[in-house]
Amino acid sequence: MIRSVFAAALGLGALASGAIAAELSIKGSTSQTFDASNNYFLSTAPSGATARSLSALNLDFLARTPTTDYDLRTNYSYYKYFGPGAVDTSPTSGTPASVNFNVDHRADPLTKFNFAASWQRSDIASTQLLQNGIVTAHGSVDTYNATAGVTRDITRRDSLSWQTQATTASFSVPGQTPYDDVTSTGVWTHRLSQTTSLINTASVNWDAQDDPAQDRRLFWTVKSGLQVKPTSRLTIDGAVGVNFLNAWQKNGGQANTPAPPPTPGFPFSIPAPELQPGAGSSWLGNVGLTYQLLKHTQVSLTAVRATTPTVLGNLQQSSSIAFNLRHDINYFSNFSITAQFADITQGNTVSGILSGSGNVSGATTSDLFSAWATYEYRLTKELRTSFTYTYSQLNSISGLAKSNTVTVYLTRDFTVLP
């Protein structure tokens, strides 16, 4: 159903953009990434060093009229793992890709509409490493999204926005559960002064797992926050709120899909994505500080507690703190340092997830620390490169895993039509 909506909307949008586009530009980039690590997949018993090559092509088609922007972004890439550690994942090569079509329409000076449709094929192992540092599944996931939204300025101080997104996901290997997901979000922004805004958000997420038990999830989030800019150099933002979670099974007499087998070197598996029936609530919050230390130096500090979905469709709760420093050396180069610590809880029970404690039955907790330094340099107007060193440390019920990774990135921008 969602795929049919996606396909029809994407086709109609493409036809509309072709018919009425007044200005068209086509830009793109090609990139090559090479990284090498002594423990690429953060395993407690890695098979050896691992290297990865990733080649990518991006194209961006932008058509503009006086009131509407049509943007079609495409990506195609190819990756391959080398070395003794490549046996710790499967497949060892793949072709991630994506297509995203977005329409922004200004109905009048106070009202904006947005529509988007996208398809993405992602590597599960790479995505899990980014989300929580734990690889429990392999293969790829195909995700289809259709999004519609509107923003309206009610007064000079108040604006309202609403957005709904429908998602469906399927997997290339058995042992994972396809799912459909719908999220609707409303935001009210009230400008208290020129430097302070009050932002209130309410969202509801409905998730349906395509498993024998037909697991269902209803996840509510309500939060309120402030964004303050007391000086030209300092920006502070923060929010606090509550999560409400209900889970049930339409066919409770059937067993759930079993969890995937353990990953080599990581001798346990995260429970299956489906939540067992139950209800619960938990608090969430975030605070961020960004300061322009010097003319070319910026520092930021963030702390976040959130419950979010993962690539497999299950929920995880995380509490994290991060620090970043960026210094622009000159027009051609910059340097940045980032450090982040996260306490992550996953599970298949409502109480296990919302408690944020691995001591609850059906939940596992891990601590992930990462620190990386990046140097970027613009070789020419079209050619850019960067060098990154990353240290990661994962502490879980299987023990302690550490990795050192070096990444070299080279990209070339080009213009087909100005």
ZIQUITA-V588079 format. One record per pair of residues at least 24 apart in sequence whose C-alpha atoms are under 7 Angstrom apart, sorted by the first residue. I is the first residue (numbers start at 1). J is the second residue. Records with the same first field share a line. If there is no record, write none. Layout:
I = J ; J
This chain:
2 = 166 ; 167 ; 168
3 = 144
6 = 117 ; 145 ; 146
10 = 101 ; 117
17 = 63 ; 70
21 = 63 ; 64 ; 65
22 = 63 ; 64 ; 65
23 = 63 ; 64 ; 65
24 = 62 ; 63 ; 64
25 = 61 ; 62 ; 63 ; 417 ; 418
26 = 60 ; 61 ; 62 ; 415 ; 416 ; 417 ; 418
27 = 59 ; 60 ; 61 ; 414 ; 415 ; 416 ; 417
28 = 58 ; 59 ; 60 ; 413 ; 414 ; 415
29 = 57 ; 58 ; 59 ; 411 ; 412 ; 413 ; 414
30 = 56 ; 57 ; 58 ; 411 ; 412 ; 413
31 = 55 ; 56 ; 57 ; 410 ; 411 ; 412
32 = 56 ; 409 ; 410 ; 411
33 = 408 ; 409 ; 410
34 = 407 ; 408 ; 409
35 = 405 ; 406 ; 407 ; 408
36 = 405 ; 406 ; 407
37 = 403 ; 404 ; 405 ; 406
38 = 403 ; 404 ; 405
39 = 402 ; 403 ; 404
40 = 403
41 = 135
42 = 133 ; 394 ; 401 ; 402 ; 403
43 = 265 ; 266 ; 401
44 = 265 ; 266 ; 399 ; 400 ; 401
45 = 265
46 = 85 ; 265
47 = 84 ; 85 ; 88
48 = 84 ; 85
49 = 83 ; 84 ; 85
50 = 81 ; 82 ; 83 ; 84 ; 85 ; 86
51 = 81 ; 82 ; 83
52 = 79 ; 80 ; 81 ; 82
53 = 79 ; 80 ; 81
54 = 78 ; 79 ; 80
55 = 79
67 = 105 ; 106
68 = 104 ; 105 ; 106
69 = 103 ; 104 ; 105
70 = 102 ; 103 ; 104
71 = 101 ; 102 ; 103
72 = 100 ; 101 ; 102
73 = 99 ; 100 ; 101
74 = 98 ; 99 ; 100
75 = 99
88 = 264
89 = 138
90 = 138 ; 139
91 = 139
96 = 121 ; 122 ; 123
97 = 121
110 = 152 ; 153
111 = 151 ; 152 ; 153
112 = 150 ; 151 ; 152
113 = 149 ; 150 ; 151
114 = 148 ; 149 ; 150
115 = 147 ; 148 ; 149
116 = 146 ; 147 ; 148
117 = 145 ; 146 ; 147
118 = 144 ; 145 ; 146
119 = 143 ; 144 ; 145
120 = 144
127 = 311
132 = 344
133 = 368
135 = 263
136 = 262 ; 263 ; 269 ; 270
137 = 260
139 = 172 ; 173
140 = 171 ; 172
141 = 169 ; 170 ; 171 ; 172
142 = 169 ; 170 ; 171
143 = 167 ; 168 ; 169 ; 170
144 = 168 ; 169
157 = 190 ; 191
158 = 189 ; 190 ; 191
159 = 188 ; 189 ; 190
160 = 187 ; 188 ; 189
161 = 186 ; 187 ; 188
162 = 186 ; 187
175 = 257 ; 258 ; 259 ; 260
177 = 209 ; 210 ; 211
178 = 209 ; 210
179 = 208 ; 209 ; 210 ; 313
180 = 207 ; 208 ; 209
181 = 206 ; 207 ; 208
182 = 206 ; 207
195 = 228 ; 229 ; 230
196 = 226 ; 227 ; 228 ; 229
197 = 226 ; 227 ; 228
198 = 225 ; 226 ; 227
199 = 224 ; 225 ; 226
200 = 224 ; 225
209 = 274
211 = 256 ; 257
212 = 254 ; 255 ; 256
213 = 249 ; 250 ; 251 ; 252 ; 253 ; 254 ; 255 ; 256
214 = 249 ; 250 ; 251
215 = 248 ; 249 ; 250 ; 274 ; 275
216 = 247 ; 248 ; 249
217 = 246 ; 247 ; 248
218 = 245 ; 246 ; 247
219 = 244 ; 245 ; 246
220 = 244 ; 245
233 = 291 ; 292
234 = 290 ; 291 ; 292
235 = 289 ; 290 ; 291
236 = 288 ; 289 ; 290
237 = 287 ; 288 ; 289
238 = 286 ; 287 ; 288
239 = 285 ; 286 ; 287
240 = 284 ; 285 ; 286
241 = 283 ; 284 ; 285
242 = 281 ; 282 ; 283 ; 284
243 = 281 ; 282 ; 283 ; 284
244 = 280 ; 281 ; 282
245 = 279 ; 280 ; 281
246 = 278 ; 279 ; 280
247 = 275 ; 276 ; 277 ; 278 ; 279
248 = 276 ; 277 ; 278
249 = 277
266 = 398
267 = 398
270 = 347
271 = 347 ; 348
272 = 348
273 = 312 ; 313 ; 314 ; 348
274 = 314 ; 348
275 = 348 ; 349 ; 350
276 = 348 ; 349
278 = 350
279 = 350
280 = 350 ; 351
281 = 354
282 = 354
296 = 327 ; 328
297 = 326 ; 327 ; 328
298 = 325 ; 326 ; 327
299 = 324 ; 325 ; 326
300 = 324 ; 325
315 = 346
316 = 344 ; 345 ; 346 ; 353
317 = 344 ; 345 ; 346 ; 353 ; 354 ; 356
318 = 342 ; 343 ; 344 ; 345
319 = 343 ; 344
332 = 377 ; 378
333 = 376 ; 377 ; 378
334 = 375 ; 376 ; 377
335 = 374 ; 375 ; 376
336 = 373 ; 374 ; 375
337 = 372 ; 373 ; 374
338 = 371 ; 372 ; 373
339 = 370 ; 371 ; 372
340 = 369 ; 370 ; 371
341 = 368 ; 369 ; 370
342 = 367 ; 368 ; 369
343 = 367 ; 368
365 = 396
366 = 394 ; 395 ; 396
367 = 394 ; 395 ; 396
368 = 393 ; 394 ; 395
369 = 393 ; 394
382 = 412 ; 413 ; 414
383 = 411 ; 412 ; 413
384 = 410 ; 411 ; 412
385 = 409 ; 410 ; 411
386 = 410
